[in-house]
Structures are given as C-alpha cells and as structure tokens.
Amino acid sequence: MGIEVRNLVKRFGSLTVVDTMSFDVQPGELVALLGPSGGGKSTVLRIIAGLETADAGEVWLDGTRVDHLHARDRQVGFVFQHYALFRHMTVAENIGFGLSVRGVDKARQAETVERLLNVMGLRGLGERMPSQISGGQRQRVALARALAPTPKLLLLDEPFGAVDAKVREELRQWLRKMHDEVGATTIFVTHDQEEAFAIADRVMIIQSGRLEQHGSPLEILDSPATEFVARFVGDVNVLSGVVEGERARIGPIWAPLDAAQRAGLPDGQEVHVVVRAYDLKFWRDDAGVASVRRVMTVGDRVRIEANLHPLGSQAEGPAIFAQFPRRSSLLNGIEPGVRISIEVTHARAWPGKPGELAS
Amino acid sequence: MSEHRLRKPKGFSLLVFALVCAWLGILLVIPLGSLVYTVVESRHEVVEVLIGAEARRALVLSALVAVACILCNGAFGIAGALVLVRQRFWLRRLLDALIDMPLALSPVMTGLAFLLVFGRSGVLRPALEGLGLDVAFAWPSVFIATLFVTLPFTLREVALVLEEIGDGEEQAAATLGASPWQTFWRVTLPNIQGGLIVGTTLTAARALGEFGAVLVVGGSIANRTQTATTFIHAAIEERQEPAAFGMALILAAAAVLLLLAMQMANPKGKRR
C-alpha cells in the first residue's frame, strides 16, 4: 500500500507536535521514522492509523483520502509500543481477534492462527495467557495479531523498545524477514539509529515535528541534509571552524570540504564542522597538535578522547574523539598523555557561530 | 536486606499483631457475637416474628430495591465511568466531583431533599399527581433514595479499573476492525469485570443497609415502605427486641454472604 502524507499538522494544546509534514512511502517499502523522543514520530504513525486526528493536512492510502475513516475501516495493522495484548484472552484468541470481529468462519480463523503461531515461533503457546509468556514472545504475538487480517500496511510504534538488547536484535532481523516475505508496506518508529539503519529501506529523520530528511540509510549517513541530521546520526564531533579555501580550519587542524558544500560557504564563514568518530585518523607524533586524555575499549572498538592543544600553547583546546577497531595500527603507541597528530578525512560544515555549539 | 528488616523488630510486630486482633475483637467480634448469642437465646420468639407478613414484606422490599439499584447503577456506572475516564470535556472535573456527593451527604439530608421534590409541596408533586403516581411515602421513593446513595460505588470501582488498564487494548481492537460495540463486549467488559464485582457488592451492601434516607422519604410504613432497616427501627420503638435482633442478624448474614460471594468471584481480591 502506498502512502502519501500532505502538510500534516497536529497540535496538543499550544504545542505543535507535527508541523506541516509531507512525505511519500512506496508500496512494499520498509521505512523507519527515526528521531529523538517527543519529536512527533509516534503521533504521525497514529494519525496514519486513524488513532489520532490531524488538525490539518491529508493522509492518502493507495490513492484514497482516509482522513474521515475510522481506524477500524483503514485495514492497517498496528503494533503498540507496550503490546496492548488483550489480557483476558489466550494467545490464540488474541491473534484471531481481527478475523473473528470481521466474521471470518471458525475453521479459517483456526487455520490462520495456527499458521501464524508456527511462523512466529510461538508453537504450543496458543493456550497461554499473555501474562504467562516472555516479553519477546508478547511482542511476536502483537505482531501476529496485527498480521492476521493481512493488512496491506503495517505500522509499528517503538516495537522493540520494551525487550532486552539480545531479543531486540533477534526481533529486528525477524521483522526484516517478515517484511520481505509478507510484502506489506511497513513503517516503524524508533529512537534507536542502529535499529533504523540496520533494517529499513528508507529512513525519515524527524525532530520537533519536522521531517529533517528522508532517504536511504546511506544517503542520510553520507549526505546529511541538515546540521541536526549530521549531529544526530552516528557518534560525531561538532567543532567550531572557519572556511579557508577548500577546507575548514579548526584551530590547528583542517577539515576537507567537498565542492558541493563549498558552494554555499564563502571564505571566512564561521561554521560548525561535524566529524564522525570514524572519519578521523590519530597517530602518535610528539610534535602533534593534540594530547590524548582517555583511551577506552568499547567492545570491538577503542574510543580515544583528546584535546586540541598545540605545542607551547597554555590554553587547552576543544575535545575531539575518534574510534578505531581494536587491532588498528593507528593505535600504536597511543596512551593517555601522549601527543598525536590528527587528520580529518571527511567532514560536513554548516554556517554557525562558535557560541551556538552546545545546542 | 528487606528480609532482615522484616525480621528484626519481632517484639514490636507481635505487639502490633495483638493490637490489630484486639481492635477487630472490640469492633467486630464482640458486637456480632452478642447479636448471634441473643438471637439464639430467644430463637422461638425471633422465628415467630420473622415469619410474619410485616417482616417478610420489609425483607422483600429491601431485596428488590437492592437488586434494582445494582442493575440501574451498574449500567449507569459503566457508562458514567467510560465517559469520565475515556472522554475529555468541559466540566468533566465538576461532574467528577458531583459523583461523590452521595458519599459526603448525610442520608437524612438526602431524604429531606427528595421530600422537597416528591413531598406534599414538592416541585414535582403537581406533575406526579396529574399522572396519578404516588412517590413520596410509597415504594418508588425508597427506590429513588437508595439509588441516590448507591450512585458512586460501581462507577468509582469501574473508573478505577479503566484508569489503570488504559485504552491501549481498545485502540488495538479498533485497528483490528472491531466496532465500538464489539470492543465493549469483548475487550472492555471482560477487563472491568473485577471492578464491576466489587462495585456491585458495595452497592448491594449499601442498599441493604440504607436507613436515614429511606426513613425520611418513605416513612417506614409497615407493609408499604418499611425496609429491613426501618423494620428494625420500628421494632425497637415498639420494644419488640426479638424482631429487631432477628432482622439485624439476617442483615449481618446477608453482608457476610455478599463478601464471601465477592471473594469467590474475585479470588485474588484484585479489581481486575
């Protein structure tokens, strides 16, 4: 099912939660709505499902305007953040509910429920109550329940937020697999970027009710449209610099800027330079521009924090950090207190004064 | 840690235990026990009075009024709780506060207020007379007064449960294609069952025990507006102690049965 959202606005009292948002979703796509909590992602999802009414704007599903349609008439599967399983019904009754209220005959109901129980790895749990199964199982029951009436659109609100990290990883892979097999257009809300980039075809970055960027994971990673997106996605350094020719100068170091970016940035322009932790090289150099503060091992990577601190200067400059794989040769000789040289291999810059960095 | 804390003040917790038992003994066991004892002692007279027409009629009226209140306030309570909890509207807070009025008002006042409506010079008197209806000092006034005093119980209990379970399941039902009616019967009603049981029990107990309001508005007319409680009152006035004690024991037994029934219907004492 294709979705078109046009100029959607939603206010709660004086607060504008969704601010004139427009986007399209192609049939069969798996899309992530990604952004900080309270940014309006869930509200967009709920408006599409008909659980919330927009103050302005239009929602079209498969070329039909649905704003006047009640949730029950939109044929949209919805998976709630906290499952919302029917607590007094068994797992099987939960899954069969959408069929039973539509008057599907008992035999076909039972058949669908059985098939979904098997597909979802819930075999033998049909007679249990929701309170008698684990969080990950509940999540799968919620998904099975939403899928039973074979919706053409599946909406998931923070679907894996309430399960532990290991189960979450499993469920993610599993959602991707489900999506590829069932083929329903799927939109899920998450504040976890890893989740969004790991399984979505396209990612929409939403902040303060606005759509900041809509694109493939690679587009968003490599060509962030706004400073917010650049800062939000990945582990980044945000440094204050000045444009000089083809580069931005950040105190004693330089960041390269590509042609497209330079076009909008005249010489001498003050900028915020966003540098990913993996777009940096550190190496030991006793005449280097920075000194190492901390070295931390985080799983299979090492995080190094340093301060820009030219030799002979008393003042300690801004902090900068990088991450390298644990066995990287770049780590040779790097330990707290030593001096290093820094090369920025990739950076993005937006006009901005030094004082606004914190925001 | 918590275990340790629980074990330490052994002497103190024993003291509390003893105090609780003594308190229950003074407030519950001794009065109820002496009631039972007195009735058993004068059982022949008690039985004789209780099988009389007056006592029977009073009991039947009390029971019928209680059942009617359970049904009416049960239906109103569910609807009212759904409105109060699930809907946001102007004056909601005011309505919310008004619901509890019957709990705060003295029943005698309630009776008086209804007399002002249905009584000899009441505002509805001309209309009722025109219709040929006798409300004051007739069974309808007993019913209406009891309806008033039992108004909040079911509503409050159901509202509590609705608040606690939230509307997630109802929304889920809607996205699955259920109509409001299907959602109510298949999702909401089973979920509020516990609250409904507690509310019904409280309603029944209060309806059977109501005294002040039905005395004022019904006048305790034997065979007509006398309920179990006003029967007791009348019996004491007429120095018919055995009748009073017997009826009191029946009411006490009804209360115990109600509580037992509630326990059985809702074994964990949970509201849902």
Interface residues (C-beta under 8 A of the other chain):
Chain A: A49 G50 L51 H70 A71 R72 D73 R74 Q75 V76 G77 F78 F80 H82 A84 L85 F86 R87 H88 F97 G98 V101 R102 R145 A146 P149
Chain B: I165 G168 E169 Q171 A172 A173 A174 T175 L176 G177 A178 S179 Q182 R186 V187 P190 N191 Q193
